[in-house]
Amino acid sequence: MASGLVALLDDVVAITKLAAASLDDIGAAAGKAGTKAAGVVVDDAAVTPRYVVGLTPDRELPIIAKIAVGSLRNKLLILLPVALLLSAFADWTITPLLMAGGAFLAFEGAEKVVEAFGGGHGAADEDDPIPADPQQLEQRQVAGAIRTDLILSAEIMAITLATVTDSGIVTQAFVLALVGLAITIGVYGVVALIVKMDDIGLHLARRRAAATRAVGRGLVLAMPILMRWLSIIGTAAMIWVGGGILVHGAAQLGWPAPEHLIHRASEVAAGAVPASAAGTIGWIVTAVGSGIVGLIVGGIIAALLHAVQKARGRH
């Protein structure tokens, strides 16, 4: 009886160790996937605040909450099952789909660069009538944000899946769910803070203490600058991440020349600086190389789409 109990305890300990190792693997994979999806995350955080423009301050946080719930629904109820089905029955499609998402990111980034130099019109410039009913406006904004989030979430989930294709289906499911949950909470938590930053600043600016008022005024003045830089960083991240996905995908599909060229340039640049800065310089060169590829591909796609629109008599 005692020996049987000892054997049972040994089995429990072994199972516990296995479970702990599995959790470590899931956590490591989720962290790696989240890092690779950083560019999409930054863009998501940069895009979402525009959907509360024109709405009353008391509705800003409820709207962000609705968008966050819609984002979770996109990731966990739609994209996660699709990703697992593709992994189980059509894993050969993951790289092409990932490259399609990379091309979309590069196109979006290139479009924003063109718009910044006054050479194009984005979605914000569309001549759509604004509903007079605040509730209709809110519903339209939430629906538009969730549609945009579906595209960005699909790219996040595809990047995540690509990092765990060698793992079992259970590990893939846990990693996808964990990354989807963590990124959604992180992104929309930051978005909520950004959206309310000016209100926080105004509240502090009305306090009696001079230092508190100064902080409040600083927050109000910093808000437009923060949004501008967040947009710039988001655009750069889209181009860099999109280009990196295209370069890596092309290598996997049998055309490794661009990846080898960027890697070689990174090695040369890293070798030309002190060892303490080699890693940073190598990463910068790799990012710039990926960004150049992303800008070229995105620019070509944007030019083709604009040509098609022009041929159809649309602007």
LINWO-V265777 format. One record per backbone hydrogen bond with DSSP energy under -1.0 kcal/mol. CO is the residue of the C=O (numbers start at 1). NH is the residue of the N-H. E is the energy in kcal/mol with one decimal. If there is no record, write none. Layout:
((CO NH E) (CO NH E))
This chain:
((1 5 -2.1) (2 6 -2.6) (3 7 -2.4) (4 8 -2.2) (5 9 -2.6) (6 10 -2.5) (7 11 -2.3) (8 12 -2.5) (9 13 -2.7) (10 14 -2.5) (11 15 -2.7) (12 16 -2.6) (13 17 -2.7) (14 18 -2.3) (15 19 -2.8) (16 20 -2.7) (17 21 -2.5) (18 22 -2.5) (19 23 -2.5) (20 24 -2.4) (21 25 -2.5) (22 26 -2.7) (23 27 -2.9) (24 28 -2.8) (25 29 -2.7) (26 30 -2.6) (27 31 -2.4) (28 32 -2.3) (29 33 -2.6) (30 34 -2.6) (31 35 -1.9) (32 36 -2.0) (33 37 -1.8) (35 38 -1.5) (37 41 -2.2) (38 42 -2.6) (39 43 -1.9) (40 44 -2.5) (41 45 -2.4) (42 46 -1.9) (43 47 -2.4) (44 48 -2.1) (47 50 -1.3) (48 51 -2.2) (49 52 -1.6) (50 53 -1.1) (52 55 -1.6) (56 59 -2.0) (57 60 -1.1) (59 63 -2.0) (60 64 -2.4) (61 65 -2.5) (62 66 -2.1) (63 67 -2.5) (64 68 -2.5) (65 69 -2.4) (66 70 -2.3) (67 71 -2.4) (68 72 -2.4) (69 73 -2.3) (70 74 -2.3) (71 75 -2.4) (72 76 -3.1) (73 77 -1.6) (74 79 -2.9) (75 80 -1.9) (78 82 -1.5) (79 83 -2.8) (80 84 -2.3) (81 85 -2.3) (82 86 -2.4) (83 87 -2.4) (84 88 -2.1) (85 89 -2.6) (86 90 -2.3) (90 93 -2.0) (91 94 -1.3) (93 97 -2.5) (94 98 -2.7) (95 99 -2.4) (96 100 -2.3) (97 101 -2.3) (98 102 -2.3) (99 103 -2.7) (100 104 -2.0) (101 105 -2.5) (102 106 -2.6) (103 107 -2.6) (104 108 -2.8) (105 109 -2.6) (106 110 -2.8) (107 111 -2.7) (108 112 -1.9) (109 113 -1.9) (110 114 -2.6) (111 115 -2.7) (112 116 -2.2) (113 117 -1.1) (114 119 -2.9) (115 118 -1.8) (122 125 -1.4) (123 126 -1.4) (126 128 -1.7) (133 137 -2.4) (134 138 -2.6) (135 139 -2.5) (136 140 -2.5) (137 141 -2.6) (138 142 -2.6) (139 143 -2.4) (140 144 -2.5) (141 145 -2.5) (142 146 -2.4) (143 147 -2.0) (144 148 -2.3) (145 149 -2.6) (146 150 -1.8) (147 151 -1.2) (148 152 -2.0) (149 153 -3.6) (150 154 -2.0) (151 155 -1.7) (152 156 -2.1) (153 157 -2.9) (154 158 -2.2) (155 159 -2.5) (156 160 -2.4) (157 161 -2.8) (158 162 -2.1) (161 164 -1.2) (164 167 -1.5) (168 172 -2.5) (169 173 -2.2) (170 174 -2.5) (171 175 -2.8) (172 176 -2.8) (173 177 -2.5) (174 178 -2.8) (175 179 -2.9) (176 180 -2.5) (177 181 -2.6) (178 182 -2.8) (179 183 -2.8) (180 184 -1.9) (181 185 -2.4) (182 186 -2.6) (183 187 -3.2) (184 188 -2.3) (185 189 -1.8) (186 190 -2.1) (187 191 -2.6) (188 192 -2.1) (189 193 -1.8) (190 194 -2.6) (191 195 -2.9) (192 196 -1.8) (196 200 -2.6) (197 201 -2.6) (198 202 -2.5) (199 203 -2.3) (200 204 -2.4) (201 205 -2.3) (204 207 -1.6) (209 213 -2.2) (210 214 -2.3) (211 215 -2.1) (212 216 -2.4) (213 217 -2.7) (214 218 -2.3) (215 219 -2.3) (216 220 -2.1) (217 221 -2.5) (218 222 -2.1) (219 223 -1.3) (222 226 -3.1) (223 227 -2.4) (224 228 -2.1) (225 229 -2.6) (226 230 -2.7) (227 231 -2.0) (228 232 -2.0) (229 233 -3.0) (230 234 -2.4) (231 235 -2.3) (232 236 -2.6) (233 237 -2.6) (234 238 -2.2) (235 239 -2.2) (236 240 -2.6) (237 241 -3.1) (238 242 -2.7) (239 243 -2.3) (240 244 -2.4) (241 245 -2.5) (242 246 -2.1) (243 247 -2.6) (244 248 -2.5) (245 249 -2.6) (246 250 -2.5) (247 251 -1.7) (248 252 -1.9) (249 253 -1.7) (250 255 -3.2) (251 254 -1.1) (256 260 -2.7) (257 261 -2.6) (258 262 -2.4) (259 263 -2.5) (260 264 -2.6) (261 265 -2.4) (262 266 -2.3) (263 267 -2.2) (264 268 -2.4) (265 269 -2.4) (266 270 -2.5) (267 271 -2.0) (274 277 -1.5) (277 281 -2.6) (278 282 -2.8) (279 283 -2.2) (280 284 -2.4) (281 285 -2.6) (282 286 -2.2) (283 287 -2.6) (284 288 -2.8) (285 289 -2.8) (286 290 -2.5) (287 291 -2.5) (288 292 -2.4) (289 293 -1.9) (290 294 -2.7) (291 295 -2.8) (292 296 -2.3) (293 297 -2.8) (294 298 -2.8) (295 299 -2.3) (296 300 -2.2) (297 301 -2.4) (298 302 -2.6) (299 303 -2.5) (300 304 -2.4) (301 305 -2.5) (302 306 -2.5) (303 307 -2.1) (304 308 -2.3) (305 309 -2.6) (306 310 -2.5) (307 311 -2.2) (308 312 -1.5) (309 314 -3.2) (310 313 -1.4))
